[in-house]
Amino acid sequence: MKKIVVSGCSFTFEDWNWPKYLAKYYGLELKDITNVGMGSQGNGLISKKLIYAVTKSLEIHKPEDILVGV
């Protein structure tokens, strides 16, 4: 695992929330997280931003090196 891509609401927004602990669990640093979470966004925006972030990450990383969390 080389990259974590996450999206969600305010519980995801800051890197000190669950994305930080997920990165720590997998032995990654905060720079290895792409976090597109934001407070007060609905499921439609969450999914669109996540799809875009994953597409961009696939330009650099292999699919098996990316973990996606919502």
N, C-alpha and C positions, 0 to 999 in steps of 0.2 A: 504494500500500500504506500503510495507516494502523495496522494492528494485526497482531501475531503471537501466535498461540495455540499453545502447545507442551505436550506431555505425554510422560512417559517414566519411566525408572528413575533411578538415582543419577547417571547421566551427563547428565541433563537438570535435575536438582533445583535446583541453584544457578544464578542468572542469569549467573555468570561462566563457565559451561560454554558449550556450543555456541549456546544462544539469544542470548547477548551478541554473538557474532560474526555471527550471522545478522541481528540488528538493525543492527549496524554496517554490514554489507554493503548493506542496504536504506536506510541513512541514517535509521534510527529510534533513539529513545532507549530506555533500559531500562523507562521507564514505559509504553511502547507494547507491552510483552510481558505476556501472561497466561501464567504458567508454573504448571501444575498437576502437574509432575513430582515424584516422591518416591522415595526409595531403597526397595528391597525390595518394590516392588509388582508384581503380575503384569499380564498383558495385559488381563484383564477389567477391573481397576480403572483401568488406564491409559486404556482406551477409554471407560469410563463417565464418568470425570472430564473427558476431552477433549470428549465430546459435550455435556456440561453447559456447559463453558466456551465452546464455540463457539455454543451456543444463546443464552447470555447476551450474547455479543459481537454476535450478529446483531440484538439488540434496539437496538443503538446504531449499528453500522456496516453498510454494504452488503456483500453477500457478496464482491464483487470487491475490497474493501479489506482482506480478511482472508487472511492466510497461515497455514496450519495445518501443524505439524511434529510428528512422532512419533519 
